[in-house]
Amino acid sequence: MSRRTTLAAALFGPLVGSACDSPFGDRPAGAPGKSPGSAEVDPTLSGDEAVVASVLAALDRSMAIVEAVTDRHPRLARTFAPLATMQAAHAAVLLEARVAEDRAPVQPPAVPPRASAAEAAARRAARSYERVLRESLMVAESGALARALAAMAAGVGQHLAVLDATGAPG
């Protein structure tokens, strides 16, 4: 097993393992319809369901921007490959925990023509996703969900720190 696989299993194992005992089960509904960092979410979702929906929406936006940036500026693909891989892992974990099946499509974002501006846009999107994760972990009703979101936020933070260390704008 690779180091990355081992770390992912350690970080996300508690959430995946708790799928049998859903963190959404016997919880009182939180404030329906709103969750940190989100636009309106389905008002029929309970507290943790709304949190997951909100985080997924933020993740989808970030993933769309990173994908659009790397499509338009192929030389940035290597820079953002680790972030994109991590975001795909986040999506898999969040989708497994998700009760509602619908996911709103994300419109392809406009990408700046200059690579440096496009890179900055992708980094801003990742920072926005990290902020939603941090806000969401504070309102998660389930400890397992809060821990998973904290691990995800830490992962995004690590990738952003590496990007910052490269000296690229953002």
ChimeraX commands (.cxc) that place a marker at each C-alpha (Angstrom):
marker #1 position 0.00,0.00,0.00 radius 0.5
marker #1 position 1.39,3.42,-0.93 radius 0.5
marker #1 position 1.98,6.16,1.62 radius 0.5
marker #1 position -0.82,8.24,0.09 radius 0.5
marker #1 position -3.28,5.32,0.29 radius 0.5
marker #1 position -2.30,4.66,3.90 radius 0.5
marker #1 position -2.78,8.32,4.85 radius 0.5
marker #1 position -6.12,8.52,3.03 radius 0.5
marker #1 position -7.35,5.39,4.80 radius 0.5
marker #1 position -6.28,6.80,8.17 radius 0.5
marker #1 position -7.88,10.18,7.55 radius 0.5
marker #1 position -11.09,9.11,5.87 radius 0.5
marker #1 position -11.55,5.67,7.41 radius 0.5
marker #1 position -13.66,6.93,10.33 radius 0.5
marker #1 position -16.18,8.56,7.99 radius 0.5
marker #1 position -16.29,5.65,5.57 radius 0.5
marker #1 position -16.51,3.19,8.46 radius 0.5
marker #1 position -19.37,5.12,9.95 radius 0.5
marker #1 position -21.38,4.75,6.75 radius 0.5
marker #1 position -23.01,1.69,8.31 radius 0.5
marker #1 position -24.02,3.86,11.23 radius 0.5
marker #1 position -25.01,6.96,9.33 radius 0.5
marker #1 position -24.10,10.22,11.03 radius 0.5
marker #1 position -27.40,11.54,9.71 radius 0.5
marker #1 position -29.53,9.02,11.60 radius 0.5
marker #1 position -31.11,10.08,14.88 radius 0.5
marker #1 position -29.99,13.69,14.84 radius 0.5
marker #1 position -32.33,16.62,15.21 radius 0.5
marker #1 position -32.60,18.67,12.08 radius 0.5
marker #1 position -30.38,21.72,12.04 radius 0.5
marker #1 position -31.34,24.99,10.44 radius 0.5
marker #1 position -32.84,23.65,7.22 radius 0.5
marker #1 position -31.90,25.23,3.96 radius 0.5
marker #1 position -28.65,26.90,4.99 radius 0.5
marker #1 position -25.17,25.70,5.71 radius 0.5
marker #1 position -21.88,27.59,6.04 radius 0.5
marker #1 position -20.51,29.02,2.84 radius 0.5
marker #1 position -23.40,27.82,0.75 radius 0.5
marker #1 position -26.09,29.23,-1.35 radius 0.5
marker #1 position -29.52,27.84,-0.63 radius 0.5
marker #1 position -29.50,24.08,-0.11 radius 0.5
marker #1 position -32.45,21.71,-0.12 radius 0.5
marker #1 position -34.57,22.73,2.90 radius 0.5
marker #1 position -35.64,19.11,3.45 radius 0.5
marker #1 position -32.10,18.08,4.39 radius 0.5
marker #1 position -31.22,17.60,8.05 radius 0.5
marker #1 position -28.30,19.45,9.64 radius 0.5
marker #1 position -25.47,17.12,8.60 radius 0.5
marker #1 position -27.09,16.38,5.24 radius 0.5
marker #1 position -27.14,20.14,4.56 radius 0.5
marker #1 position -23.50,20.41,5.64 radius 0.5
marker #1 position -22.47,17.66,3.22 radius 0.5
marker #1 position -24.52,19.25,0.42 radius 0.5
marker #1 position -22.88,22.62,1.07 radius 0.5
marker #1 position -19.37,21.16,1.14 radius 0.5
marker #1 position -20.05,19.19,-2.05 radius 0.5
marker #1 position -21.23,22.36,-3.79 radius 0.5
marker #1 position -18.05,24.21,-2.76 radius 0.5
marker #1 position -15.94,21.23,-3.81 radius 0.5
marker #1 position -17.67,21.02,-7.19 radius 0.5
marker #1 position -16.97,24.73,-7.80 radius 0.5
marker #1 position -13.30,24.33,-6.86 radius 0.5
marker #1 position -12.90,21.18,-8.96 radius 0.5
marker #1 position -14.51,22.88,-11.97 radius 0.5
marker #1 position -12.13,25.82,-11.75 radius 0.5
marker #1 position -9.04,23.64,-11.32 radius 0.5
marker #1 position -10.12,21.49,-14.27 radius 0.5
marker #1 position -10.88,24.49,-16.48 radius 0.5
marker #1 position -7.55,26.11,-15.59 radius 0.5
marker #1 position -5.54,22.98,-16.35 radius 0.5
marker #1 position -7.47,22.42,-19.59 radius 0.5
marker #1 position -6.73,25.94,-20.80 radius 0.5
marker #1 position -3.18,26.05,-19.44 radius 0.5
marker #1 position -1.79,22.50,-19.74 radius 0.5
marker #1 position 1.54,23.47,-18.15 radius 0.5
marker #1 position -0.38,24.01,-14.89 radius 0.5
marker #1 position -1.72,20.44,-14.91 radius 0.5
marker #1 position 1.32,19.12,-13.07 radius 0.5
marker #1 position 1.12,21.93,-10.50 radius 0.5
marker #1 position -2.50,21.18,-9.67 radius 0.5
marker #1 position -2.50,17.38,-10.13 radius 0.5
marker #1 position -2.03,16.63,-6.40 radius 0.5
marker #1 position -4.83,19.05,-5.47 radius 0.5
marker #1 position -7.14,17.56,-8.12 radius 0.5
marker #1 position -6.40,14.02,-6.91 radius 0.5
marker #1 position -7.15,15.01,-3.33 radius 0.5
marker #1 position -10.37,16.75,-4.36 radius 0.5
marker #1 position -11.51,13.60,-6.19 radius 0.5
marker #1 position -10.91,11.62,-2.98 radius 0.5
marker #1 position -12.93,14.19,-1.02 radius 0.5
marker #1 position -15.78,13.87,-3.52 radius 0.5
marker #1 position -15.80,10.08,-3.16 radius 0.5
marker #1 position -16.02,10.27,0.64 radius 0.5
marker #1 position -18.67,12.99,0.63 radius 0.5
marker #1 position -20.78,11.23,-1.97 radius 0.5
marker #1 position -20.72,8.05,0.10 radius 0.5
marker #1 position -22.01,9.98,3.10 radius 0.5
marker #1 position -24.61,11.86,1.08 radius 0.5
marker #1 position -28.25,10.88,1.49 radius 0.5
marker #1 position -29.70,12.95,-1.36 radius 0.5
marker #1 position -28.61,11.81,-4.80 radius 0.5
marker #1 position -28.99,14.99,-6.83 radius 0.5
marker #1 position -26.00,17.22,-7.49 radius 0.5
marker #1 position -26.38,20.52,-9.26 radius 0.5
marker #1 position -24.19,20.82,-12.34 radius 0.5
marker #1 position -21.50,23.47,-12.22 radius 0.5
marker #1 position -21.22,25.84,-15.16 radius 0.5
marker #1 position -17.74,25.83,-16.67 radius 0.5
marker #1 position -16.00,28.90,-15.28 radius 0.5
marker #1 position -14.28,31.51,-17.40 radius 0.5
marker #1 position -10.52,31.08,-17.25 radius 0.5
marker #1 position -8.16,34.05,-17.52 radius 0.5
marker #1 position -5.98,33.97,-20.64 radius 0.5
marker #1 position -2.75,34.52,-18.66 radius 0.5
marker #1 position -1.47,31.42,-16.88 radius 0.5
marker #1 position -0.50,33.37,-13.74 radius 0.5
marker #1 position -4.01,34.82,-13.41 radius 0.5
marker #1 position -5.55,31.40,-14.04 radius 0.5
marker #1 position -3.31,29.84,-11.39 radius 0.5
marker #1 position -4.34,32.54,-8.92 radius 0.5
marker #1 position -8.02,31.83,-9.69 radius 0.5
marker #1 position -7.56,28.10,-9.03 radius 0.5
marker #1 position -5.80,28.86,-5.75 radius 0.5
marker #1 position -8.58,31.25,-4.69 radius 0.5
marker #1 position -11.13,28.51,-5.42 radius 0.5
marker #1 position -9.17,26.04,-3.28 radius 0.5
marker #1 position -8.96,28.60,-0.45 radius 0.5
marker #1 position -12.72,29.15,-0.69 radius 0.5
marker #1 position -13.30,25.39,-0.48 radius 0.5
marker #1 position -10.96,25.21,2.53 radius 0.5
marker #1 position -12.94,28.02,4.21 radius 0.5
marker #1 position -16.24,26.18,3.64 radius 0.5
marker #1 position -14.71,23.02,5.11 radius 0.5
marker #1 position -13.54,24.89,8.23 radius 0.5
marker #1 position -16.90,26.62,8.70 radius 0.5
marker #1 position -18.79,23.39,8.11 radius 0.5
marker #1 position -16.83,21.31,10.58 radius 0.5
marker #1 position -17.89,23.74,13.30 radius 0.5
marker #1 position -21.60,23.08,12.68 radius 0.5
marker #1 position -21.47,19.37,11.87 radius 0.5
marker #1 position -23.65,17.44,14.30 radius 0.5
marker #1 position -21.74,14.19,13.86 radius 0.5
marker #1 position -18.28,13.86,15.34 radius 0.5
marker #1 position -17.27,11.55,12.48 radius 0.5
marker #1 position -18.31,14.14,9.91 radius 0.5
marker #1 position -16.55,16.95,11.80 radius 0.5
marker #1 position -13.34,14.90,11.94 radius 0.5
marker #1 position -13.53,14.07,8.24 radius 0.5
marker #1 position -14.10,17.72,7.33 radius 0.5
marker #1 position -11.19,18.77,9.56 radius 0.5
marker #1 position -8.94,16.25,7.82 radius 0.5
marker #1 position -10.11,17.50,4.44 radius 0.5
marker #1 position -9.46,21.14,5.43 radius 0.5
marker #1 position -5.99,20.18,6.63 radius 0.5
marker #1 position -5.31,18.42,3.33 radius 0.5
marker #1 position -6.36,21.46,1.31 radius 0.5
marker #1 position -4.23,23.64,3.58 radius 0.5
marker #1 position -1.22,21.40,2.96 radius 0.5
marker #1 position -1.65,21.64,-0.80 radius 0.5
marker #1 position -2.04,25.41,-0.60 radius 0.5
marker #1 position 1.11,25.64,1.53 radius 0.5
marker #1 position 3.03,23.75,-1.14 radius 0.5
marker #1 position 1.65,26.05,-3.84 radius 0.5
marker #1 position 2.57,29.08,-1.71 radius 0.5
marker #1 position 6.10,27.72,-1.27 radius 0.5
marker #1 position 6.57,27.64,-5.03 radius 0.5
marker #1 position 6.32,31.42,-5.03 radius 0.5
marker #1 position 3.51,31.47,-7.58 radius 0.5
marker #1 position 1.00,34.32,-7.28 radius 0.5
marker #1 position -2.29,33.67,-5.62 radius 0.5
marker link #1:1,2 radius 0.2
marker link #1:2,3 radius 0.2
marker link #1:3,4 radius 0.2
marker link #1:4,5 radius 0.2
marker link #1:5,6 radius 0.2
marker link #1:6,7 radius 0.2
marker link #1:7,8 radius 0.2
marker link #1:8,9 radius 0.2
marker link #1:9,10 radius 0.2
marker link #1:10,11 radius 0.2
marker link #1:11,12 radius 0.2
marker link #1:12,13 radius 0.2
marker link #1:13,14 radius 0.2
marker link #1:14,15 radius 0.2
marker link #1:15,16 radius 0.2
marker link #1:16,17 radius 0.2
marker link #1:17,18 radius 0.2
marker link #1:18,19 radius 0.2
marker link #1:19,20 radius 0.2
marker link #1:20,21 radius 0.2
marker link #1:21,22 radius 0.2
marker link #1:22,23 radius 0.2
marker link #1:23,24 radius 0.2
marker link #1:24,25 radius 0.2
marker link #1:25,26 radius 0.2
marker link #1:26,27 radius 0.2
marker link #1:27,28 radius 0.2
marker link #1:28,29 radius 0.2
marker link #1:29,30 radius 0.2
marker link #1:30,31 radius 0.2
marker link #1:31,32 radius 0.2
marker link #1:32,33 radius 0.2
marker link #1:33,34 radius 0.2
marker link #1:34,35 radius 0.2
marker link #1:35,36 radius 0.2
marker link #1:36,37 radius 0.2
marker link #1:37,38 radius 0.2
marker link #1:38,39 radius 0.2
marker link #1:39,40 radius 0.2
marker link #1:40,41 radius 0.2
marker link #1:41,42 radius 0.2
marker link #1:42,43 radius 0.2
marker link #1:43,44 radius 0.2
marker link #1:44,45 radius 0.2
marker link #1:45,46 radius 0.2
marker link #1:46,47 radius 0.2
marker link #1:47,48 radius 0.2
marker link #1:48,49 radius 0.2
marker link #1:49,50 radius 0.2
marker link #1:50,51 radius 0.2
marker link #1:51,52 radius 0.2
marker link #1:52,53 radius 0.2
marker link #1:53,54 radius 0.2
marker link #1:54,55 radius 0.2
marker link #1:55,56 radius 0.2
marker link #1:56,57 radius 0.2
marker link #1:57,58 radius 0.2
marker link #1:58,59 radius 0.2
marker link #1:59,60 radius 0.2
marker link #1:60,61 radius 0.2
marker link #1:61,62 radius 0.2
marker link #1:62,63 radius 0.2
marker link #1:63,64 radius 0.2
marker link #1:64,65 radius 0.2
marker link #1:65,66 radius 0.2
marker link #1:66,67 radius 0.2
marker link #1:67,68 radius 0.2
marker link #1:68,69 radius 0.2
marker link #1:69,70 radius 0.2
marker link #1:70,71 radius 0.2
marker link #1:71,72 radius 0.2
marker link #1:72,73 radius 0.2
marker link #1:73,74 radius 0.2
marker link #1:74,75 radius 0.2
marker link #1:75,76 radius 0.2
marker link #1:76,77 radius 0.2
marker link #1:77,78 radius 0.2
marker link #1:78,79 radius 0.2
marker link #1:79,80 radius 0.2
marker link #1:80,81 radius 0.2
marker link #1:81,82 radius 0.2
marker link #1:82,83 radius 0.2
marker link #1:83,84 radius 0.2
marker link #1:84,85 radius 0.2
marker link #1:85,86 radius 0.2
marker link #1:86,87 radius 0.2
marker link #1:87,88 radius 0.2
marker link #1:88,89 radius 0.2
marker link #1:89,90 radius 0.2
marker link #1:90,91 radius 0.2
marker link #1:91,92 radius 0.2
marker link #1:92,93 radius 0.2
marker link #1:93,94 radius 0.2
marker link #1:94,95 radius 0.2
marker link #1:95,96 radius 0.2
marker link #1:96,97 radius 0.2
marker link #1:97,98 radius 0.2
marker link #1:98,99 radius 0.2
marker link #1:99,100 radius 0.2
marker link #1:100,101 radius 0.2
marker link #1:101,102 radius 0.2
marker link #1:102,103 radius 0.2
marker link #1:103,104 radius 0.2
marker link #1:104,105 radius 0.2
marker link #1:105,106 radius 0.2
marker link #1:106,107 radius 0.2
marker link #1:107,108 radius 0.2
marker link #1:108,109 radius 0.2
marker link #1:109,110 radius 0.2
marker link #1:110,111 radius 0.2
marker link #1:111,112 radius 0.2
marker link #1:112,113 radius 0.2
marker link #1:113,114 radius 0.2
marker link #1:114,115 radius 0.2
marker link #1:115,116 radius 0.2
marker link #1:116,117 radius 0.2
marker link #1:117,118 radius 0.2
marker link #1:118,119 radius 0.2
marker link #1:119,120 radius 0.2
marker link #1:120,121 radius 0.2
marker link #1:121,122 radius 0.2
marker link #1:122,123 radius 0.2
marker link #1:123,124 radius 0.2
marker link #1:124,125 radius 0.2
marker link #1:125,126 radius 0.2
marker link #1:126,127 radius 0.2
marker link #1:127,128 radius 0.2
marker link #1:128,129 radius 0.2
marker link #1:129,130 radius 0.2
marker link #1:130,131 radius 0.2
marker link #1:131,132 radius 0.2
marker link #1:132,133 radius 0.2
marker link #1:133,134 radius 0.2
marker link #1:134,135 radius 0.2
marker link #1:135,136 radius 0.2
marker link #1:136,137 radius 0.2
marker link #1:137,138 radius 0.2
marker link #1:138,139 radius 0.2
marker link #1:139,140 radius 0.2
marker link #1:140,141 radius 0.2
marker link #1:141,142 radius 0.2
marker link #1:142,143 radius 0.2
marker link #1:143,144 radius 0.2
marker link #1:144,145 radius 0.2
marker link #1:145,146 radius 0.2
marker link #1:146,147 radius 0.2
marker link #1:147,148 radius 0.2
marker link #1:148,149 radius 0.2
marker link #1:149,150 radius 0.2
marker link #1:150,151 radius 0.2
marker link #1:151,152 radius 0.2
marker link #1:152,153 radius 0.2
marker link #1:153,154 radius 0.2
marker link #1:154,155 radius 0.2
marker link #1:155,156 radius 0.2
marker link #1:156,157 radius 0.2
marker link #1:157,158 radius 0.2
marker link #1:158,159 radius 0.2
marker link #1:159,160 radius 0.2
marker link #1:160,161 radius 0.2
marker link #1:161,162 radius 0.2
marker link #1:162,163 radius 0.2
marker link #1:163,164 radius 0.2
marker link #1:164,165 radius 0.2
marker link #1:165,166 radius 0.2
marker link #1:166,167 radius 0.2
marker link #1:167,168 radius 0.2
marker link #1:168,169 radius 0.2
marker link #1:169,170 radius 0.2
view
